[in-house]
Amino acid sequence: MVCAVAARFVDDERLDIQYSATDATASKQSKGFEYFRASSGSASPALMSATLYDIQSSVLAIFWLLGAATPISAWACVGFASG
């Protein structure tokens, strides 16, 4: 998850996902998506007590999602993390 957040601040074309030739904003908002997708399934089940890793992963996921094309999903994570 740290790599997904850090990819936002690196100016490297290899991290860009280009959906079309004219869509430059989508690539900025999707930087680090491969890392985000790779680490999104590693959380503990919801009924177990949260570990430090789970809390850190939730905060980093929310931070990454706030810069995504649909930041409303970050607020869903905030609600899930606080519940």
Buried (B, 14 or more C-beta within 10 A) or exposed (E): BEBBBBBBEEEEEEBBBEEEEEEEEEBEBBBBBBBBEEBEEEBEEEEEEEEEEBEEBBBBBBBBBEBBEEEEBBEEBBEEBEE
